[in-house]
Amino acid sequence: MDLEKILEAGAAIGINVFLCVFSHKLYVDKTKCLNNLKEAQHLELNRETAQKVEDNGGTIPYAVISGKVKALTAPLRSEHLSSLRGVMQESIISEYKVRWVSSLNIWGPVNNNINRKIANVPFSLVGKSGLFQKTVSVEIGDPFSAQELVLSEVFNDYSKYDESLGEALKGFFSSEHIVGISQVENMLLENTSLTAIGKLTIENGNLKMDPPDGDLTYFLTPLSYESLYKQVNSFARLYKGATIVMGIITSLVIAYYFRKGFTEIRRRINRARDLKKFQEARKLKRNDTSRPVSENENRSRCVVCLENFAEVIVLECAHICLCLDCSELLNNKNCPMCRRAITRLIPVYFP
């Protein structure tokens, strides 16, 4: 096989192997996460929670708690809806443009975030409290590192942008026009029910949830534990199926190129054997001086050089149309008469 075909085979096999390994890695990660969720210790936020943590040496490596969000300091106020209070806030101002794509001869949309602000205040999860009972809370540490954290969209506004004459001329020469501005505000509101899964510790009687150690996953999600478990399980099954499919495809691709390479090697071996036969046939022909040359004048000549007699059979089409010299110089793999693929070249000796 030439270098181009080797590179083609290597690229095809490499891409499929990469996709197979990547999907398998995702499957392994989700499976580990699923097993860790099974082993996580479930706790309810009540008066006994602190004692349970202390009985475990002051730390539970992987715990599951649920509660409502409550700010530990003054909560954040929505920029657009003053009645809303939260503990995390994200404000995004986006600029929508259309840009001329010369390769396609069309105007294509472009979204560019021109301003993004993120703010947060310390907060905790508060458990249910009965009458005349003290409220139990768990402070949440490093919420930005948690997975599955979703902020609620509290404001979304899009306004059309009217270009001035100067901006229109500038856009004409730069092939870019502003069409609108959008403002989006997302917040984690107070009294939102969250499920936190991480390392639970107690210090000076205060409970705190932090990112867990090792390869354990830190979760902070509005989903319940059961819903989160089902979601992770569905992803694990999806990646498992993708791994199996990519494994089958990779095996087929490897088998295809292996068969192709084996066929090419066998063809070259046959070619070398046939060349040896050619040389023997040519030697016999040169040593045969018993017949005058005129006896061979009715034989067909090579369709390539039109000088030498045809002395090679092309398989599978069985055309006798090449001389030995031209068959050795034939670079393509097609018969020069019918253009069918050449599998073998066999010498013909006319006694």
N, C-alpha and C positions, 0 to 999 in steps of 0.2 A: 504493500500500500504506500502511496506517495505521501508527502508531508501534509498536503492539504486534507486528505482523507483521514489521516491520523489525528490532525487537529480537530476535524469535524467530529470524529468519534469520541475523542477526549472531552470536547465541550459538551456533547449530548449526554455522555455518561456522567460527567462532573456535575452538570446542572441537576440531573435527576437524583444523583446521590446526595447532593446538598439539600434539595427539597425533602428527601426522605429523612435525612438526619435531623433537619430543622423541625419537621413535624413530629418526629420521635422525641426530640428534646422537649417540645411543648407538651406532648403527652406525658412524659416523665414528670415534668414540673407540676402539671395539674394533678397527676396521680399522687405525688408527694403532698401537695396542698390538701387534697381530699383526705388522705390518711391522717394528716395533722389535724384537720377539722374534726375527724372522728374522735381523736384522742384529747381534744380540748376539753377543759373542765368548765362546766356550766355553773354559773353563780347568779343568784338573784340579789338585787340591791336591797338589803334590809339590815337590821341590826346585827345579824349573825355574819355578815360578809367579812367584816374586819377581823373577827375572831378566826374565821376559816383561813384567811390569808396568813395570819400570825401562826396558826397551827402548822402551816406549810413552810415555816422558816422565814416568813415575811415576804415571800415571792411565789407566785404561781406562774410558771414559765409560759403557759398558753391557756388563757381563760376567755370565756365568753360572757359578756354582760350586755344588758339592754337597759335603756333609759331615755329620758327626754333631755334635750339640750338646754343648758342654762349657762349664761355668761357669769364668769367669776368677777368681772369688773363691769364698767358701764358698757352696755351692748352697742354694736354698730347700728347706725340708722340708715335706712335706704335713702339714696340720693334723689329718688323720684317719687317714692311713696313713704311719706314721713311716718305713717302708722306702723311700718314694718321694722322689727328689730331682729338682729341676728348676730352671729359670732364670727362668720366668715363672709367676705364680700369680694366680688370680682366685677369690675367695670371694664367693658370693652367698647372702644369706638373704632368702627371699621369703615374704610373708604372703598366704595365699589367703583370700579373703572371698566371701561372697554378698551381693549388694545388690538390694533391691527396685526393679524398674523399673516405675514406676507407669504409664507409657504403654503397656506391654505386659502388665501384670499378671502378671509372672513374676519369679522370683529369678534374677539374672544373675551369673556368676562374675567376680571381680575379682582380678587379680594385681598385687601391689605389692611392689617391691624395697625392703626396709627397711634393708638394709645391703649394700654392695658394696665389696670391698677388692681392690686390684690391687698387686702387688709384683713386682719383677724385679731381677735382678743382671746385671752385664755377662757376656756369653758370646761364644763363638766357634764356628765350624764347623771341625772337625778332619778332615783327609783321611786316607786310608789310609796306613799306614806299614809298611814292611817290616822285616825283622830288622836290627838295628843301624842303623836309619835314623831321623833326627830327624823328629818329627811336625811337619807344616806346618799352621798354623791361620790363620783369617781372623776378625778381630773384627767383630761385627755391631753397627752403630750405628743408633740410633733404630728399634728393631724395631716399636714401636707404630704407626709410619706406614706399615708395609708392608701390602700387600694379600695376601689369601688365607692369612693367618696363622691357623691353627686350633689351639686349645689342647685337649688331651685331657681328657675328663671322668674324674676319678679317684674322685669321691665324689658320691653323690646320695641324699639321705635325705628322706623325707616323714613327718611325724608329725602325727597328728590333734590338734587343739586342743580341749580341754575347757573350755568357758566356765563361769565361776562364775555364781551367781544374779544378782549385780549387773551383770556383763557381759552376761548374757542380757537383762536388763531394759533396759540401755542400748542394746543392739542392736535391741531391739523398737521403741524410740522413734526411733532413728536409721536404722532400716531397713537395718541392716548387721550381719552376723555373721562372726566369724572361724571358719574351718573347719579350717585347718591351716597348718603352717610347713614350708617346705622349705629344705634346705641343699645347695648345689651347690659343688663345688670343681673347677676346671679348671687344668691345669698344662701347661707345655711341659717335658717331662721330658728329662733328660740322655740322651745316646745316641740321641736321635730323629734320623732322617735328614731333612734339610731341603735345599731348593734355594733359593739366594739369587740374585736378579738385581738389580743396581744398579751404582753407581759403585765401582770397585775402585781403591784407592790404596795406596801404600806410603810409609811414613815411618819413618826410622831402622831399616829392615829389617823393620818390622811391617806386615802386610797388614791392610786394613780395608775393609769394605763399608758404604757409606752410601747414602742416597737419591740417585738420579741427578738431574742438572740438567734444566731444561726440562720438556717434557711427557712424559718417559719415566716409566714406572711402576715403582715399587719393589715387588718380590715377595719374600716369604719364606713358602715353602709346603712342606708335606710331599709334594706331588706332584713327580713327575719333570718334567724340561723338556718331554718329549714329551707327557705327560698334560696339563700346563698349556697347552701350545700348542693341543692338541685342544679343551680346554675354552673357551679364548678364541675359537677359530675357530667353535665351535658357537654361542656367544653372538652373534658377528658375523653368522652366517647367520640366526639367529633374529631379530635386530634388522633385518636387511635385508628379511626376509620381512614383518615388521611394518610397515616403512616402505612397502613396495609395497602391502600391503593397505590401510593408512591413506591412502596416496596415491590409490588407486582410490576408496575411500569418500569422501574429501574431494572428488574430482572429481565424483562422482555427486551429492553434496550441493550443490555449487556449481551444477552443471548443473540440478538440480531447482529450486533457488530462482531461478536466472536465468530458467528457463522460466516459473516461476510469476510472477515480476516482469514478464517480457515479456508474458505473457497478461493481467496486470492492466493494464499500460499500454495494450495494444491494446483492452482492454475499455473503458477510459476514453476512448480516442480515438473508438471507435464510439459510446459514450454521448454524447460531445459532438456528434458528427455527427447522431445521432438526435434530440438536443434541438433542434438547428437545424431538422431536419425537422418536429419537433413544432410549433415556433413558426410555420413556414411553413404547416403544415396548419391550425393554429388561426387564423392570419390569413385563410386562404382560407375557413374555416368562418364566420368573423365577417363576411366580405364577401359571403358567399352569402345573399342575402335573397330569392331567387326562390321558395323553398319555404316554406310555413307550418310552424310548429314542430310541429304535430300529426302531420306525416309521420314524425317521428323518435321518436314515443312508443313504438313497438314495439321499438325497439333496447334491448339489455341495458344495464344501468347498472353503474357502478363498484362492485366488491364491497367497497371500503374505505370510501368516503364515502357510497355509496348515493344520490347526488344527480346527479352528472354522468354523461353517457353514456360507456360504455367505448369508448375510442379508441386503445388501445395493444395490440399483439400481443406476448405474452411468448414468447420462444424459449428452449428448444427445444420446450416443451410446446404452443405455438401457442394458448394461451388468450387470448381477448380479454376482459379482466376489469378493466382499470385505465383511469382517466382520466389526462389529461396531468398534472394537478396532483398526484395521488397517486403517479404514477410518479416524479416528481421528488423526492418526499419519502420514497420507499421506501428504507429503510436496509439492510434485509436483502437477500440475494441469492437468495431463494426465491420461487417463484410463490405468491401468497396462496391459490390454489385447490388445487393439487396438491402444493405444497411442493418441487417440483423446482428444481434450481439454474437461475438466470436467466443466460443468456449474452448476450442482446441484448433490447432493447425497441424495437419498430418501430411508428411511428404509423400509424393507419388513417384514411383520409379517405373519408367516405361522401358522394359527390356528390349 
